[in-house]
Amino acid sequence: MRRKELEQRLEGVEDFEKPKVKLEQYPTPSHIATQIIFTIENSFSDFGGKNVLDLGCGCGMLSIGASLMGARYVLGVDIDQDAINIAKQNVIDVLDSDDEEEEDEEDSNNTEDKETNKIEFILEDVCELFKDESNEKLKDKFQIAILNPPFGTKKNKGIDMIFLELATRSVSETVYSLHKTSTR
């Protein structure tokens, strides 16, 4: 996928109507997400055919971008039900509309998976994710993690480093993470 097409698709991702300040909910702008996602795939080939974990997925911008760039499967994790609901709707709005157009053009006997089947979202506190034995199976499933974690500016100093530590323990290959230098 070309950069311009990726950005156009990501521009359709809706943000929070009422961001929760204590959760440091801020959208990843589509032009920044495009630059990150496009660079990851085109410089390192790190999405094509791989399983991706998006910790603190918010509205799903990075998850959807990873899927568009060829990830086999993406799991987005967030602590906020509103964020999960928006992310799920974004998948329908951004990816399903494309699938419907493709279905009209393709043979109806094609059984290839839709992009929307490649993305799931779960409601979970990232800091508690691997404390529950039922989630232990996640540890060996992912090759790549992408995250835009809370920066730790709302009485939660160091939370970004907790996200980063969990991501490094949860994937077998690479972690891509955004951080704010002023929180160091």
N, C-alpha and C positions, 0 to 999 in steps of 0.2 A: 504494500500500500504506500502511496506517495504521501509526503508530509502534509501537503495541502488538503488532501482527501481526509487524512486522519484528523486534522484540526477541524475541518468542517463537520465531521461526525461528532467529535467531542464537544463542539459548540452546542449540540443538542442536549447535553447533560444538564439537568436542572440542579440548582443549588438548594440549600436550606432556606425555607421560608422564615423560620425563626431560629437562628443559630443559638446554641446553648453555650454561653460564655465560659462557664466552668469546665466544659468539655473541650474548650478551645476549638470549636467547630468553625472552620473557615474553609471556603472552597479552594480547590486547586484550580486556578484559571486554565481554560482550555489551551491557551497558547503555551503555558509552562508545561502542562501535562503532555502536550504534543511533543515539545522539545525533548523531554525526558524519555518518553516512551519510544519515540522515533530513534533517538540516539542509542538506547539500549538494544533495540532490535537490529539497527543497521550498522552499529559499530561492533557489537558483541554477539549478535544472533542469539539473544537470551530469552526470547519468547516462543519462537517457532517450535511447536510440538512439546512444550514443557508445561509442567504444573506450577502455577503461580499462587503465592499466598500474599494477600493484601491486608496488612494489619492496620486497624483504624481506618477502614475503607471509606467512611463517610458516605457521600452520595454516589460512590462507585466510579468516579472519574478514572482512576488508575486501573481499576479492574476492567472496565470497558475498553480502555486503551490497550491493555495487554491482550484481551480477547481479539480485538480488531487486528492486532499485529501477529496473530497466529498461535497464541497460547492454547494448549490442548484443554486445560481446565484452569479455572480461577476460583479461589475461595476468598471472599471478602468477609472480614470479621470486624464488628463494631459493637460498642457497648450501648448504643442508642437505638431504640426501636424505630424512631422517626427516620433516622439515617438509613436504616435497613429498608424501610418502606420506600423511601425516595430512590435508593439504589436499585431496588427491584423494578420500580416503575421506569427508571432510566434505561434499564436493560430492555424492557418492552418497547419504549419509545425510540431508542437509538438503534437497537439491533433487530428487533422484530420487524420493523417496517422494511428494512433491507431484505430480510428473509422472505417476506411476502412477495417482493418484487422478483427475487431470484426464483421462487417457486413458479411464478407465472412463466418465466423463461425456460425453466428446466423441465425435463421429463418427469412426470408425476410418479414414476416408479423409483426415483432416486431416494435412497434411504439414508443419505449422509446426514449427520447430526446438525441441527441448527446451532448458530452461535450462542443462543440463549441457553441451550442445554449445557454449555461449557462454563457458565458462571453461576455460582451459588453464593448466598450471603447467610451468615449465621449471627445471631445475637449472643454476644459473649464478651465478657471483660477480658481484654487481651492479657492483662496481668494474671488472670486466673486460668487462662486457656489450657495450660499443660499441667495444672495441678490436679485436674480431674482425670482419672484413669481412662474414662471413655474417650478422651481426646488424645490419648497417647498415640493412636494410630495415625494422627496427622503428622507426627514428627518425621516420618520417612517418606511421605507422599510428595513433597514439594522440592523442586530444584531451585526456584527463584522466589525471593520475597521483594515486594515493593511496599514502601510505606512513607506516608507523610504524617508522622505521629504528632500528638500534642507536643508543643515545644517546652512545656514546663514553666509557663509564665503565670499560672493561676493557682498558686499554692500547691503545686505538684512538681517542684523542681526535680529534675532527673528522670521524669517519666519517658522522655524521648530515648534515653539510654536503656531503660527497661525494655521498651519496644524493640530497640536494636539488639539487645542481648537475646531476647526471645526469638527474634527473627533469625539470628545467626545459629541458634540451637535447633531451629525448625526446618531449615532447608539444607540441601546437600551441595549447592553450588554457590549462588551469589545473592547478596542483599543490596538493594538500592534504596537509599533512605534520604529524605530531605531533613535538614536541621537548621536551626537558627543560631548563628554564632554568638549572639548576645546572651544566650542561656548557658553558656559554658562557664 
